Amino acid sequence: MKGAAGVIAAGSAFAVAAVGGLLIGIALDHARHTEYFAVSGLFAGIALGGYAAFRLLVQTNIS
């Protein structure tokens, strides 16, 4: 991927991971009747999404 397509892919990967982590956390909160899995899931999604976006951006600049 080159140019804007790589940036869009990286942003999409970040957003999907962050929202996915939040949704998984919310589901765990409902299942276990707690209040902290949503925040933990969000932060885990941000971390994984940041890593995925970084890798995609590095691949875009190398290619």
C-alpha positions in Angstrom: 0.0 0.0 0.0 1.2 3.4 -0.8 0.3 6.9 0.1 -3.1 7.7 1.5 -4.3 4.1 1.3 -1.7 3.0 3.9 -2.8 5.8 6.3 -6.4 4.9 5.9 -5.7 1.3 6.5 -3.7 2.1 9.7 -6.4 4.4 11.0 -9.1 1.8 10.3 -7.0 -0.9 12.1 -6.7 1.4 15.1 -10.4 2.2 15.2 -11.6 -1.3 14.8 -9.3 -2.6 17.5 -10.2 0.1 20.0 -14.0 -0.3 19.4 -13.7 -4.1 19.4 -11.9 -4.1 22.7 -14.5 -1.8 24.2 -17.3 -4.0 22.9 -15.7 -7.1 24.3 -15.2 -5.3 27.6 -18.8 -4.3 27.7 -19.9 -7.8 27.0 -17.7 -9.1 29.8 -19.1 -6.5 32.2 -22.7 -7.6 31.5 -21.8 -11.3 31.9 -19.9 -10.8 35.1 -21.8 -7.9 36.6 -18.7 -5.7 37.0 -17.7 -2.3 35.9 -14.1 -2.4 34.9 -13.8 -4.7 31.9 -15.0 -2.0 29.5 -12.2 0.3 30.4 -9.6 -2.5 30.4 -10.9 -3.7 27.0 -10.7 -0.1 25.6 -7.1 0.3 26.7 -6.2 -3.2 25.4 -7.8 -2.3 22.1 -6.0 1.0 21.9 -2.7 -0.8 22.6 -3.2 -3.5 20.0 -4.6 -1.0 17.5 -1.6 1.3 18.0 0.7 -1.6 17.4 -1.2 -2.7 14.3 -1.3 0.9 12.9 2.4 1.4 13.5 3.3 -1.8 11.6 1.0 -0.8 8.7 2.6 2.7 8.6 6.1 1.2 8.7 5.3 -1.2 5.8 3.8 1.7 3.8 6.9 3.8 4.1 9.3 0.9 3.3 7.4 -0.3 0.2 
